[in-house]
Amino acid sequence: MEPIEYSNPIANIELTDSAITQLLKRTGDRGVSEIRLGITGGGCGGYEYIFDYNTSSDPSDQVFDFGKFTIHVDSLSRPYINNLVLDYVKNGIQEEFTFTNPNVEATCGCGVSMTF
């Protein structure tokens, strides 16, 4: 897989109102204010999202400040998540964060991994 050519060192991400509401609740419940969002190698598609409650940051992270919490994106993940929309949806008894990413070419059958 070829890396994505990316001349802009800044990524853009969007959070829906429901994602912000849920992240405020979850960071408050955990007593943390930092969230790590990115990608890593793995799964049958080759890449998986990183979504973790962060306890440390790197000086090269891009930081999105949402007031009571921040989202940290590492420099290698930026081109892959540029223009990503993070949402939180409820469908019956199932609730989850969803990623709408215009850079993804395909997702695997399990819905966890993707290709770029």
C-alpha positions in Angstrom: 0.0 0.0 0.0 1.3 3.4 -1.0 1.2 6.1 1.7 -1.2 9.0 1.0 0.6 12.0 -0.4 -0.2 14.9 1.9 1.1 18.4 1.6 -1.0 20.0 4.4 0.3 19.1 7.8 -3.0 20.0 9.5 -5.9 17.6 9.5 -9.6 18.6 9.7 -12.1 16.6 11.8 -15.7 17.2 12.6 -17.7 16.1 15.6 -21.4 15.9 15.6 -23.4 17.3 18.5 -24.2 13.8 19.7 -20.5 12.9 19.6 -19.5 15.9 21.6 -22.2 15.2 24.2 -21.1 11.6 24.6 -17.4 12.6 24.7 -18.1 15.1 27.4 -19.9 12.4 29.4 -17.2 9.8 28.9 -14.2 12.0 29.6 -16.0 13.4 32.7 -16.8 9.9 33.9 -13.1 8.8 33.5 -11.6 12.0 34.9 -9.6 12.6 31.7 -9.6 15.4 29.2 -7.6 14.0 26.3 -8.6 11.6 23.5 -6.3 10.0 21.0 -7.7 9.6 17.5 -5.7 8.0 14.7 -5.0 4.9 12.7 -2.8 1.9 13.1 -2.0 -1.1 11.0 -4.2 -4.1 11.6 -7.3 -6.0 10.7 -8.0 -7.7 7.4 -8.3 -4.3 5.6 -4.8 -3.2 6.7 -5.8 -0.3 9.0 -7.8 0.2 12.1 -8.9 3.4 14.0 -7.3 4.3 17.3 -9.8 5.8 19.7 -8.5 5.9 23.2 -8.7 8.1 26.2 -5.2 9.6 26.1 -3.0 10.1 29.1 0.0 11.6 27.2 0.6 13.7 24.2 3.5 14.2 21.8 4.8 17.6 20.7 4.0 16.7 17.1 0.4 16.0 17.8 -2.3 18.2 16.3 -4.6 19.1 19.1 -8.3 19.9 18.6 -9.7 21.8 21.6 -13.3 21.3 22.4 -13.3 23.2 25.7 -13.6 20.4 28.3 -11.7 17.8 26.2 -9.1 17.8 23.5 -8.5 15.3 20.6 -4.9 14.5 19.8 -3.9 13.3 16.3 -0.4 12.0 15.5 1.4 13.3 12.4 1.3 9.9 10.6 -2.5 9.6 11.0 -3.4 13.1 9.8 -3.6 12.4 6.0 -5.7 9.3 6.7 -8.3 11.0 8.9 -8.4 14.4 7.2 -12.1 15.5 6.9 -13.3 12.6 9.1 -16.7 13.0 10.8 -17.1 11.4 14.2 -20.6 10.7 15.2 -22.4 8.9 18.1 -25.4 6.9 17.1 -28.1 4.9 18.9 -29.9 2.1 17.1 -32.2 0.2 19.4 -30.0 -1.1 22.3 -26.8 -0.6 20.4 -24.8 2.6 20.8 -21.5 3.4 19.2 -19.2 6.0 17.8 -19.1 6.0 14.0 -16.5 7.3 11.6 -17.4 8.8 8.2 -14.1 9.1 6.4 -13.9 10.2 2.7 -10.3 8.8 2.5 -11.4 5.2 3.0 -11.6 3.2 -0.2 -13.1 0.0 1.3 -14.0 -1.5 4.6 -13.9 -5.2 5.6 -16.9 -7.3 6.3 -16.5 -7.0 10.1 -16.6 -3.2 9.8 -13.5 -2.7 12.0 -10.7 -2.3 9.4 -10.4 -0.4 6.2 -8.1 0.3 3.2 -7.0 3.7 1.9 
